Amino acid sequence: MLMAVCILRGFQGAIADKVAGFGSHIVVRSFASSPAYDETPISTQRPEIEAIANVDGVRHVQFFANKGGMVKTDDQIHGVIFKGVDSGSDTTFFASNLVAGRMFQYPDSTASNEIIISRTMADKLHFNVGDKVRTYFWQGSTYRARAFTVAGIYSTDLTEYDEHYIVGDLRQVQRLNGWGSDQVAGYEVLLDNFSDIDKVTPQVLDNLGYDLTLQTIADLNPALFSWLDLLNSNIALIIVLMALVCTVAIVSSLLIMIFEKTSTIGVLKTLGATNRSVREIFLIKSTGIIGRGVLIGNAVAILLCWLQTSFHVIKLDSEIYSMSSVPIDFNPLIFITISLGTLAVCLVALLLPTAYISRIEPAQSIRVEN
């Protein structure tokens, strides 16, 4: 149970963190923006920005803008989305997933021509660090060309994003769109904990102006997060099935103990022991067996989780699972909850076999033994 829950929860968390890394937990943009990356600018000086940043649970508010275009090589054309971020953005996610090169720089005087691209795109278009990238962006009925330099190559194993996103200086998108330096496509709101998104979202919404709209990461990726939610059903099913196995095993063990000690029970009753006191003896003995099993199970699970977290022993096909190794949610709360729950379920299940003790007659049990 511990390993199953740690792995499934780890998988959910890893996918959610990667998707949030490309954007954020909550995105605020103009109500007039279209889904085709034809975005209506909003000001970076709006008063709600500070109010959103002060909402409990919000870690950071940053600006962004996206621009659709294409990358052209001598023999290929590849559609891309240029994601522009500024110097105040949290780029920890991309920096931690770099496989070559470095993050692009933010010069003070002009927009940076450096970008980072995915390993998927680099392999497909044969780009390396330091290469020039010819990029064309649509602007109404015409296009505008830009030449960028590959500063770094990242890999997140999320195929849908890796195939299309290049990341660079926000000022490039502002220049392409003819925006001012204080105009952006929207705000990205990063939270301290993804689990708080349902609590924080209404508070952020309360601070928005009438011309702004809000979308959570789940709203932007409904199919993906519906699939991740289905994993909760798998977790519940695994826990229920394994709990049944636990209860059957411990009930069987206790019944065997009672049958083996039938004559002892008869003697105890003859000496004046009550049914309750005899049941308590067997419950204490069974609790000791269950407790040892829970401790051993926790020790083995902690060891296996530590080995996988530290050394990534079990590998995965990143094209299928969007990660290169089995993820682990090494959360003490999981261990405590499952251990206490297992102990409680098993103890409740023991009440049924111990009821058999009251049906044992001292004279009959001793006579049978003789």
C-alpha positions as a Markdown table, in Angstrom:
| # | Residue | x | y | z |
|---|---|---|---|---|
| 1 | Met | 0.0 | 0.0 | 0.0 |
| 2 | Leu | 2.7 | 2.5 | 0.9 |
| 3 | Met | 4.7 | 1.9 | -2.3 |
| 4 | Ala | 1.6 | 2.0 | -4.5 |
| 5 | Val | 0.4 | 5.3 | -3.0 |
| 6 | Cys | 3.8 | 6.9 | -3.0 |
| 7 | Ile | 4.4 | 6.1 | -6.7 |
| 8 | Leu | 0.9 | 7.2 | -7.9 |
| 9 | Arg | 1.0 | 10.4 | -5.8 |
| 10 | Gly | 4.5 | 11.0 | -7.1 |
| 11 | Phe | 3.4 | 10.5 | -10.6 |
| 12 | Gln | 0.5 | 13.0 | -10.2 |
| 13 | Gly | 2.8 | 15.6 | -8.6 |
| 14 | Ala | 5.6 | 15.2 | -11.2 |
| 15 | Ile | 3.2 | 15.7 | -14.1 |
| 16 | Ala | 1.4 | 18.7 | -12.4 |
| 17 | Asp | 4.7 | 20.3 | -11.5 |
| 18 | Lys | 6.0 | 20.0 | -15.1 |
| 19 | Val | 2.9 | 21.5 | -16.6 |
| 20 | Ala | 2.9 | 24.3 | -14.1 |
| 21 | Gly | 6.6 | 24.9 | -14.9 |
| 22 | Phe | 5.7 | 26.0 | -18.4 |
| 23 | Gly | 3.2 | 28.5 | -17.1 |
| 24 | Ser | 1.9 | 28.7 | -13.5 |
| 25 | His | -0.8 | 27.5 | -11.3 |
| 26 | Ile | -3.1 | 30.4 | -12.2 |
| 27 | Val | -3.1 | 32.6 | -15.3 |
| 28 | Val | -4.7 | 36.1 | -15.5 |
| 29 | Arg | -5.2 | 37.7 | -18.9 |
| 30 | Ser | -7.4 | 40.1 | -20.7 |
| 31 | Phe | -11.0 | 39.0 | -21.2 |
| 32 | Ala | -10.7 | 40.0 | -24.9 |
| 33 | Ser | -7.7 | 37.7 | -25.6 |
| 34 | Ser | -8.3 | 34.9 | -28.1 |
| 35 | Pro | -7.0 | 31.3 | -27.7 |
| 36 | Ala | -5.0 | 31.7 | -31.0 |
| 37 | Tyr | -2.2 | 33.6 | -29.3 |
| 38 | Asp | -3.7 | 36.9 | -30.5 |
| 39 | Glu | -3.4 | 38.5 | -27.1 |
| 40 | Thr | -4.8 | 41.8 | -25.9 |
| 41 | Pro | -2.2 | 43.6 | -23.7 |
| 42 | Ile | -2.7 | 44.6 | -20.1 |
| 43 | Ser | -0.7 | 47.0 | -18.0 |
| 44 | Thr | 2.0 | 45.9 | -15.5 |
| 45 | Gln | 1.0 | 48.9 | -13.4 |
| 46 | Arg | -2.5 | 47.7 | -12.5 |
| 47 | Pro | -3.4 | 47.9 | -8.7 |
| 48 | Glu | -4.6 | 44.3 | -8.4 |
| 49 | Ile | -1.1 | 42.9 | -9.0 |
| 50 | Glu | 0.0 | 43.9 | -5.5 |
| 51 | Ala | -3.3 | 42.6 | -4.0 |
| 52 | Ile | -2.8 | 39.2 | -5.7 |
| 53 | Ala | 0.8 | 39.0 | -4.5 |
| 54 | Asn | -0.4 | 39.5 | -1.0 |
| 55 | Val | -3.0 | 36.7 | -1.1 |
| 56 | Asp | -2.2 | 34.0 | 1.4 |
| 57 | Gly | -0.7 | 31.0 | -0.4 |
| 58 | Val | 0.6 | 33.0 | -3.4 |
| 59 | Arg | 4.4 | 32.7 | -3.8 |
| 60 | His | 5.1 | 34.9 | -6.8 |
| 61 | Val | 3.4 | 36.9 | -9.6 |
| 62 | Gln | 5.2 | 37.3 | -12.9 |
| 63 | Phe | 4.5 | 38.7 | -16.4 |
| 64 | Phe | 4.4 | 36.8 | -19.7 |
| 65 | Ala | 3.5 | 37.0 | -23.3 |
| 66 | Asn | 3.2 | 34.3 | -26.0 |
| 67 | Lys | 3.7 | 34.7 | -29.8 |
| 68 | Gly | 3.0 | 32.1 | -32.4 |
| 69 | Gly | 5.4 | 31.6 | -35.2 |
| 70 | Met | 7.7 | 29.1 | -37.0 |
| 71 | Val | 11.3 | 28.1 | -37.2 |
| 72 | Lys | 12.8 | 27.6 | -40.6 |
| 73 | Thr | 15.9 | 25.7 | -41.5 |
| 74 | Asp | 17.3 | 24.8 | -44.9 |
| 75 | Asp | 15.1 | 21.8 | -45.2 |
| 76 | Gln | 12.4 | 22.0 | -42.5 |
| 77 | Ile | 9.7 | 24.3 | -41.1 |
| 78 | His | 8.5 | 23.9 | -37.6 |
| 79 | Gly | 5.7 | 25.7 | -35.8 |
| 80 | Val | 6.6 | 27.2 | -32.4 |
| 81 | Ile | 5.3 | 29.2 | -29.5 |
| 82 | Phe | 7.7 | 31.9 | -28.3 |
| 83 | Lys | 7.1 | 32.3 | -24.5 |
| 84 | Gly | 8.5 | 35.7 | -23.3 |
| 85 | Val | 9.4 | 36.1 | -19.7 |
| 86 | Asp | 11.1 | 39.0 | -17.9 |
| 87 | Ser | 14.0 | 39.3 | -15.5 |
| 88 | Gly | 11.5 | 39.0 | -12.5 |
| 89 | Ser | 10.2 | 35.7 | -13.6 |
| 90 | Asp | 10.9 | 32.5 | -11.7 |
| 91 | Thr | 12.9 | 30.4 | -14.2 |
| 92 | Thr | 13.9 | 27.7 | -11.7 |
| 93 | Phe | 11.9 | 25.1 | -13.6 |
| 94 | Phe | 13.7 | 25.6 | -16.9 |
| 95 | Ala | 17.1 | 26.0 | -15.3 |
| 96 | Ser | 16.7 | 22.7 | -13.4 |
| 97 | Asn | 15.8 | 21.0 | -16.7 |
| 98 | Leu | 18.7 | 22.2 | -18.8 |
| 99 | Val | 20.6 | 19.5 | -20.5 |
| 100 | Ala | 23.1 | 21.7 | -22.3 |
| 101 | Gly | 24.2 | 25.4 | -22.3 |
| 102 | Arg | 22.8 | 28.0 | -19.9 |
| 103 | Met | 19.8 | 30.2 | -19.4 |
| 104 | Phe | 19.5 | 33.3 | -21.6 |
| 105 | Gln | 20.6 | 36.7 | -20.2 |
| 106 | Tyr | 18.6 | 39.8 | -19.7 |
| 107 | Pro | 20.6 | 42.8 | -20.8 |
| 108 | Asp | 19.5 | 46.2 | -19.5 |
| 109 | Ser | 19.7 | 48.2 | -22.7 |
| 110 | Thr | 18.0 | 46.0 | -25.2 |
| 111 | Ala | 16.0 | 42.8 | -25.7 |
| 112 | Ser | 18.0 | 39.7 | -25.5 |
| 113 | Asn | 18.4 | 37.6 | -28.7 |
| 114 | Glu | 19.2 | 34.5 | -26.7 |
| 115 | Ile | 16.6 | 31.7 | -26.3 |
| 116 | Ile | 16.4 | 28.2 | -24.9 |
| 117 | Ile | 14.8 | 25.4 | -26.9 |
| 118 | Ser | 13.8 | 21.8 | -26.1 |
| 119 | Arg | 16.0 | 18.8 | -26.8 |
| 120 | Thr | 13.1 | 17.4 | -28.9 |
| 121 | Met | 13.2 | 20.5 | -31.1 |
| 122 | Ala | 17.0 | 20.6 | -31.2 |
| 123 | Asp | 17.2 | 17.0 | -32.3 |
| 124 | Lys | 14.5 | 17.4 | -34.9 |
| 125 | Leu | 15.9 | 20.6 | -36.4 |
| 126 | His | 19.6 | 19.8 | -35.7 |
| 127 | Phe | 20.3 | 22.7 | -33.5 |
| 128 | Asn | 23.1 | 23.0 | -30.9 |
| 129 | Val | 24.1 | 25.5 | -28.3 |
| 130 | Gly | 25.3 | 28.7 | -30.1 |
| 131 | Asp | 23.5 | 28.1 | -33.3 |
| 132 | Lys | 21.4 | 30.8 | -35.0 |
| 133 | Val | 17.6 | 30.2 | -35.2 |
| 134 | Arg | 15.7 | 31.9 | -38.0 |
| 135 | Thr | 12.2 | 32.5 | -36.7 |
| 136 | Tyr | 9.1 | 34.1 | -38.4 |
| 137 | Phe | 6.1 | 35.5 | -36.5 |
| 138 | Trp | 2.7 | 36.3 | -37.9 |
| 139 | Gln | 1.6 | 39.9 | -37.6 |
| 140 | Gly | -1.8 | 40.4 | -39.2 |
| 141 | Ser | -1.5 | 39.6 | -42.9 |
| 142 | Thr | 2.2 | 39.6 | -42.9 |
| 143 | Tyr | 5.1 | 38.3 | -40.9 |
| 144 | Arg | 8.2 | 39.6 | -39.0 |
| 145 | Ala | 11.5 | 37.8 | -39.0 |
| 146 | Arg | 13.9 | 37.4 | -36.1 |
| 147 | Ala | 17.2 | 35.6 | -35.6 |
| 148 | Phe | 17.9 | 34.1 | -32.2 |
| 149 | Thr | 20.8 | 32.4 | -30.7 |
| 150 | Val | 20.4 | 29.1 | -28.8 |
| 151 | Ala | 21.8 | 29.7 | -25.3 |
| 152 | Gly | 20.6 | 26.5 | -23.8 |
| 153 | Ile | 18.7 | 23.2 | -24.4 |
| 154 | Tyr | 16.1 | 21.9 | -21.9 |
| 155 | Ser | 14.2 | 18.7 | -21.6 |
| 156 | Thr | 11.0 | 18.1 | -19.6 |
| 157 | Asp | 9.8 | 14.9 | -21.3 |
| 158 | Leu | 6.4 | 16.6 | -21.8 |
| 159 | Thr | 6.2 | 16.0 | -25.6 |
| 160 | Glu | 3.3 | 18.4 | -26.2 |
| 161 | Tyr | 5.2 | 21.3 | -24.7 |
| 162 | Asp | 8.8 | 20.3 | -25.7 |
| 163 | Glu | 7.8 | 20.1 | -29.4 |
| 164 | His | 6.6 | 23.7 | -29.6 |
| 165 | Tyr | 7.9 | 26.0 | -26.8 |
| 166 | Ile | 10.9 | 28.2 | -27.1 |
| 167 | Val | 11.6 | 30.6 | -24.2 |
| 168 | Gly | 13.2 | 34.0 | -24.4 |
| 169 | Asp | 13.1 | 37.7 | -23.4 |
| 170 | Leu | 9.6 | 39.2 | -22.9 |
| 171 | Arg | 10.7 | 42.4 | -24.7 |
| 172 | Gln | 11.0 | 40.5 | -27.9 |
| 173 | Val | 7.3 | 39.8 | -27.9 |
| 174 | Gln | 6.5 | 43.4 | -26.9 |
| 175 | Arg | 8.5 | 44.7 | -29.9 |
| 176 | Leu | 6.9 | 42.2 | -32.3 |
| 177 | Asn | 3.4 | 43.2 | -31.2 |
| 178 | Gly | 4.2 | 46.9 | -31.0 |
| 179 | Trp | 3.5 | 47.1 | -27.3 |
| 180 | Gly | 4.9 | 49.4 | -24.7 |
| 181 | Ser | 7.4 | 48.3 | -22.1 |
| 182 | Asp | 4.6 | 48.2 | -19.5 |
| 183 | Gln | 2.3 | 46.0 | -21.6 |
| 184 | Val | 2.1 | 42.2 | -21.3 |
| 185 | Ala | -0.3 | 39.4 | -22.2 |
| 186 | Gly | -1.0 | 38.6 | -18.6 |
| 187 | Tyr | 0.1 | 37.6 | -15.1 |
| 188 | Glu | 1.2 | 34.1 | -14.0 |
| 189 | Val | 0.5 | 33.4 | -10.3 |
| 190 | Leu | 2.7 | 30.8 | -8.6 |
| 191 | Leu | 1.5 | 29.2 | -5.4 |
| 192 | Asp | 3.4 | 27.8 | -2.5 |
| 193 | Asn | 1.5 | 24.5 | -2.8 |
| 194 | Phe | -0.4 | 23.1 | -5.7 |
| 195 | Ser | -2.9 | 21.5 | -3.3 |
| 196 | Asp | -4.1 | 25.0 | -2.2 |
| 197 | Ile | -5.2 | 26.0 | -5.7 |
| 198 | Asp | -9.0 | 25.5 | -5.0 |
| 199 | Lys | -8.6 | 27.7 | -1.9 |
| 200 | Val | -6.5 | 30.5 | -3.4 |
| 201 | Thr | -8.3 | 30.8 | -6.8 |
| 202 | Pro | -11.4 | 32.5 | -5.4 |
| 203 | Gln | -9.3 | 34.9 | -3.5 |
| 204 | Val | -7.3 | 35.9 | -6.6 |
| 205 | Leu | -10.6 | 36.2 | -8.5 |
| 206 | Asp | -12.0 | 38.6 | -6.0 |
| 207 | Asn | -9.1 | 41.0 | -6.7 |
| 208 | Leu | -9.5 | 41.1 | -10.5 |
| 209 | Gly | -10.9 | 43.9 | -12.5 |
| 210 | Tyr | -14.0 | 43.5 | -14.7 |
| 211 | Asp | -11.9 | 43.2 | -17.9 |
| 212 | Leu | -9.7 | 40.4 | -16.7 |
| 213 | Thr | -10.3 | 36.6 | -16.7 |
| 214 | Leu | -8.7 | 33.8 | -14.7 |
| 215 | Gln | -7.8 | 30.2 | -15.6 |
| 216 | Thr | -6.2 | 27.6 | -13.4 |
| 217 | Ile | -3.7 | 25.1 | -14.7 |
| 218 | Ala | -6.5 | 22.5 | -14.7 |
| 219 | Asp | -8.7 | 24.8 | -16.8 |
| 220 | Leu | -5.9 | 25.1 | -19.4 |
| 221 | Asn | -5.2 | 21.3 | -19.4 |
| 222 | Pro | -8.6 | 19.7 | -18.8 |
| 223 | Ala | -7.9 | 16.3 | -20.4 |
| 224 | Leu | -4.6 | 15.9 | -18.6 |
| 225 | Phe | -5.9 | 16.8 | -15.2 |
| 226 | Ser | -9.1 | 14.7 | -15.7 |
| 227 | Trp | -6.7 | 11.7 | -16.3 |
| 228 | Leu | -4.7 | 12.6 | -13.2 |
| 229 | Asp | -7.9 | 12.7 | -11.1 |
| 230 | Leu | -8.7 | 9.2 | -12.3 |
| 231 | Leu | -5.5 | 8.0 | -10.6 |
| 232 | Asn | -7.2 | 8.8 | -7.3 |
| 233 | Ser | -9.7 | 6.0 | -8.0 |
| 234 | Asn | -6.8 | 3.7 | -8.6 |
| 235 | Ile | -5.3 | 4.7 | -5.3 |
| 236 | Ala | -8.6 | 4.1 | -3.5 |
| 237 | Leu | -9.0 | 0.7 | -5.2 |
| 238 | Ile | -5.5 | -0.4 | -4.3 |
| 239 | Ile | -5.9 | 0.6 | -0.7 |
| 240 | Val | -9.3 | -1.2 | -0.4 |
| 241 | Leu | -8.1 | -4.4 | -2.0 |
| 242 | Met | -4.9 | -4.6 | 0.0 |
| 243 | Ala | -6.8 | -3.8 | 3.2 |
| 244 | Leu | -9.0 | -6.8 | 2.5 |
| 245 | Val | -6.0 | -8.9 | 2.1 |
| 246 | Cys | -4.6 | -7.6 | 5.4 |
| 247 | Thr | -7.8 | -8.3 | 7.2 |
| 248 | Val | -8.2 | -11.8 | 5.8 |
| 249 | Ala | -4.6 | -12.7 | 6.7 |
| 250 | Ile | -4.8 | -11.4 | 10.3 |
| 251 | Val | -8.3 | -12.9 | 10.9 |
| 252 | Ser | -7.1 | -16.3 | 9.6 |
| 253 | Ser | -4.0 | -16.1 | 11.9 |
| 254 | Leu | -6.1 | -15.2 | 14.9 |
| 255 | Leu | -8.6 | -18.1 | 14.2 |
| 256 | Ile | -5.6 | -20.5 | 14.0 |
| 257 | Met | -4.3 | -19.2 | 17.3 |
| 258 | Ile | -7.7 | -19.6 | 19.0 |
| 259 | Phe | -8.1 | -23.2 | 17.6 |
| 260 | Glu | -4.6 | -24.1 | 18.8 |
| 261 | Lys | -5.3 | -22.6 | 22.3 |
| 262 | Thr | -8.8 | -24.0 | 22.8 |
| 263 | Ser | -7.8 | -26.1 | 25.8 |
| 264 | Thr | -5.9 | -23.1 | 27.3 |
| 265 | Ile | -9.0 | -21.0 | 26.9 |
| 266 | Gly | -11.0 | -23.7 | 28.7 |
| 267 | Val | -8.5 | -23.8 | 31.6 |
| 268 | Leu | -8.6 | -20.0 | 31.9 |
| 269 | Lys | -12.4 | -19.9 | 32.0 |
| 270 | Thr | -12.4 | -22.7 | 34.6 |
| 271 | Leu | -10.1 | -20.6 | 36.7 |
| 272 | Gly | -12.6 | -17.7 | 36.5 |
| 273 | Ala | -11.4 | -15.7 | 33.5 |
| 274 | Thr | -14.3 | -13.9 | 31.7 |
| 275 | Asn | -14.9 | -14.0 | 28.0 |
| 276 | Arg | -13.8 | -10.3 | 27.8 |
| 277 | Ser | -10.5 | -10.9 | 29.5 |
| 278 | Val | -9.7 | -13.8 | 27.3 |
| 279 | Arg | -10.6 | -11.8 | 24.2 |
| 280 | Glu | -8.3 | -9.0 | 25.4 |
| 281 | Ile | -5.4 | -11.5 | 25.7 |
| 282 | Phe | -5.8 | -12.5 | 22.1 |
| 283 | Leu | -6.3 | -9.0 | 20.9 |
| 284 | Ile | -3.1 | -7.9 | 22.6 |
| 285 | Lys | -1.2 | -10.8 | 21.0 |
| 286 | Ser | -2.7 | -10.0 | 17.6 |
| 287 | Thr | -1.9 | -6.3 | 17.9 |
| 288 | Gly | 1.7 | -7.2 | 18.6 |
| 289 | Ile | 1.8 | -9.2 | 15.4 |
| 290 | Ile | 0.1 | -6.4 | 13.4 |
| 291 | Gly | 2.4 | -3.8 | 14.9 |
| 292 | Arg | 5.6 | -5.7 | 13.9 |
| 293 | Gly | 4.2 | -6.2 | 10.4 |
| 294 | Val | 3.5 | -2.5 | 10.1 |
| 295 | Leu | 6.9 | -1.5 | 11.3 |
| 296 | Ile | 8.7 | -3.9 | 9.0 |
| 297 | Gly | 6.5 | -2.7 | 6.1 |
| 298 | Asn | 7.3 | 0.9 | 6.8 |
| 299 | Ala | 11.0 | 0.1 | 7.1 |
| 300 | Val | 11.1 | -1.7 | 3.7 |
| 301 | Ala | 9.0 | 1.0 | 2.0 |
| 302 | Ile | 11.2 | 3.8 | 3.4 |
| 303 | Leu | 14.3 | 2.0 | 2.1 |
| 304 | Leu | 12.8 | 1.4 | -1.3 |
| 305 | Cys | 11.6 | 5.0 | -1.6 |
| 306 | Trp | 14.9 | 6.3 | -0.6 |
| 307 | Leu | 16.8 | 4.1 | -3.1 |
| 308 | Gln | 14.5 | 5.2 | -5.9 |
| 309 | Thr | 14.5 | 8.9 | -5.0 |
| 310 | Ser | 18.3 | 9.0 | -4.6 |
| 311 | Phe | 19.5 | 6.7 | -7.4 |
| 312 | His | 16.5 | 6.4 | -9.8 |
| 313 | Val | 16.9 | 2.6 | -9.9 |
| 314 | Ile | 13.7 | 1.9 | -11.9 |
| 315 | Lys | 13.8 | 3.7 | -15.3 |
| 316 | Leu | 10.8 | 4.6 | -17.5 |
| 317 | Asp | 10.4 | 5.4 | -21.2 |
| 318 | Ser | 10.1 | 9.2 | -21.1 |
| 319 | Glu | 8.2 | 9.2 | -24.4 |
| 320 | Ile | 5.4 | 7.2 | -22.8 |
| 321 | Tyr | 5.4 | 8.3 | -19.2 |
| 322 | Ser | 6.8 | 11.9 | -19.6 |
| 323 | Met | 9.5 | 11.1 | -17.1 |
| 324 | Ser | 12.7 | 9.1 | -17.1 |
| 325 | Ser | 12.3 | 7.3 | -13.8 |
| 326 | Val | 9.6 | 6.2 | -11.4 |
| 327 | Pro | 8.6 | 9.2 | -9.2 |
| 328 | Ile | 8.2 | 9.0 | -5.5 |
| 329 | Asp | 6.1 | 11.2 | -3.2 |
| 330 | Phe | 8.2 | 10.7 | 0.0 |
| 331 | Asn | 5.6 | 12.2 | 2.2 |
| 332 | Pro | 5.6 | 11.2 | 6.0 |
| 333 | Leu | 1.8 | 11.9 | 6.1 |
| 334 | Ile | 1.3 | 9.0 | 3.7 |
| 335 | Phe | 3.2 | 6.6 | 5.9 |
| 336 | Ile | 1.4 | 7.7 | 9.1 |
| 337 | Thr | -2.1 | 7.7 | 7.6 |
| 338 | Ile | -1.8 | 4.3 | 5.9 |
| 339 | Ser | -0.1 | 2.7 | 8.9 |
| 340 | Leu | -2.7 | 3.9 | 11.4 |
| 341 | Gly | -5.5 | 3.1 | 9.0 |
| 342 | Thr | -4.2 | -0.4 | 8.5 |
| 343 | Leu | -3.8 | -1.0 | 12.2 |
| 344 | Ala | -7.4 | 0.3 | 12.9 |
| 345 | Val | -9.0 | -1.8 | 10.1 |
| 346 | Cys | -7.2 | -4.9 | 11.3 |
| 347 | Leu | -8.2 | -4.4 | 14.9 |
| 348 | Val | -11.8 | -3.9 | 14.0 |
| 349 | Ala | -11.7 | -7.0 | 11.9 |
| 350 | Leu | -10.4 | -9.0 | 14.9 |
| 351 | Leu | -13.6 | -8.4 | 16.8 |
| 352 | Leu | -15.4 | -11.1 | 14.8 |
| 353 | Pro | -13.0 | -14.0 | 15.4 |
| 354 | Thr | -12.6 | -13.2 | 19.1 |
| 355 | Ala | -16.4 | -13.5 | 19.4 |
| 356 | Tyr | -15.9 | -17.2 | 18.9 |
| 357 | Ile | -14.1 | -17.3 | 22.3 |
| 358 | Ser | -17.4 | -16.9 | 24.1 |
| 359 | Arg | -18.8 | -20.1 | 22.5 |
| 360 | Ile | -16.0 | -22.2 | 23.9 |
| 361 | Glu | -17.2 | -24.3 | 26.9 |
| 362 | Pro | -14.5 | -25.1 | 29.5 |
| 363 | Ala | -15.7 | -28.7 | 30.2 |
| 364 | Gln | -15.9 | -29.6 | 26.5 |
| 365 | Ser | -12.6 | -28.1 | 25.5 |
| 366 | Ile | -10.7 | -29.8 | 28.3 |
| 367 | Arg | -12.5 | -33.2 | 27.5 |
| 368 | Val | -11.6 | -32.9 | 23.9 |
| 369 | Glu | -8.0 | -32.2 | 24.7 |
| 370 | Asn | -7.9 | -35.2 | 27.0 |
